[in-house]
Amino acid sequence: MGLRAELPVVAVVAVGGALGASARYGAALLWPTPEGAFPWTTFAVNASGCALLGVLMVLLTEGAAAPHPLLRPFLGAGFCGGFTTFSTYSLESERLLSAGEPVRGLLYLGATAVTALAAVLAGVTVTRAVRTGAPRA
């Protein structure tokens, strides 16, 4: 597949990413994290973005009808990728550790990773249960 064929995918990922990053930025403006505090906003954004990704992947990959081929890259890699912010998560972890807050920094590192994985699983499980009437793991 040539570059020309990939341009629509690149475009929808870019647009979705811009929308997701804008939503994340909006969340940070609404709920700013004071210097040295536990970064609850980034934590919540990453958890909710991962849950949304779990929901979307079930809806987009397990449906009877195939969705538009650009919908998954737009919503998954684009919007959810732009909304979640593991680069900020890394930076905030480093800041907490460097500020002499090793317990808070390590708690943030571990809790975010575990919560993100649990959120994806919850999104998948709940969406499957709603669609089929019974949970599947």
N, C-alpha and C positions, 0 to 999 in steps of 0.2 A: 504494500500500500504506500503510495507516494505522499509527499508532504502536502500536496494540494488536497488530497482526500482527508488528511488529518486536521486541516485548518478549522473546520466547523467544531471539532471536538475541543481544540485549543481555545477557540473563541468562547464556547459555552462554559468551559472550566474557568476561564478568566472572568467572565461576567458573574458566574455563580460565586467565585472566590471574592470578587469585589463586594457583592451583596452580603456574603457571610462575614467578611472582615468589617464591613460597615455596621452590621448588627452587633458584632463583638465590641467594636469601639463604642457604640451606643450604650451597651451594658456597662462598660467601664466608666462612661460619663455619668450614668445614672447611679451607679454604686461604686464610687472610687474606693480604692484600698489605701488607707493611711500607711505612711512609711513604717516598715517594720511589723506591720500587722499581718495576720494570716490572710492570704489572698483569696478570700471567699468568692469574689466575682469570677476570677479566672477558673477557680475550682468548679463553680456552678456552670459556667459556660462550657467547660470541657465535658462535664458529666452530661449536661443536657444535649450537647452536640453529638456525643457518642450514642446516647439513647435515640436521638433522631436518626442517626445513621443506621442503627439496628432496625428501626421501624421502616425506613426507606428501602433497605436492602431486601426485606421480606416482601414489601409491596411491589418492588421493581423486578425481583427475580423469581418470585414464586407465584405470580399471578397467571391466570389462564391465558390472557392476551399479553403479548410482548409490548412493553411500553416503547415510546419513541426512542430510537437509539441514542439520542443526545440527552435524554432526561437523566439517566444515571450519572454520566460525567458532570452534568450541570449541578445536580443536587448533592451527589456523593463527594467527588473530588473537589468540586467547585464550592458550593455553599457550605457544606459541613467542614471541608478542609479549610476554608477561610474563616469560618466561625470558631472552630476549635483552635486553640493556640498553645501548642506544646512548646513553641519557642519561648513564649512568655512564661510558661510553667517552668522551664529550665532556668530562665533568668531570675525569676522570683525565688526559686529554690536556692540558687547561688547567693542571692542577696541575703536571704535569711541565714544561710550558713556563714557567710562572711560577716554578718552583723552580730555574731556571737549567739545565734539562736539555733544551735544544732538540733535540739529536740523538735522545735517547730519546723525547721527546714526538712529534716528527715521524715517527720510526720506528713508534711505536705507532699514530699516526693512519693512516699509509699501510698498514701491515701488517694492521691490523684490517679495513680496507675491502677489500683484496685477498683476504685469507683468507676473509672472509665470503662474497664472491662466488664464490670457488673452492669453498667448502664447499657452497653451494647447487648449483652445477654438479656437484660430485662426488656429492652425494646423489641428484640427478636421474639422472645417468649410471649409477651403480651400481644403483640401484633398477630402472631400465629394463632393464639387463643381466640382473639376477637374474630379473625377470619374464618377459623374452622370450628369454633365452639369448644375446642379442647386444647390444652397446652401441649407443645412438643418441644423437646430439648435437643 
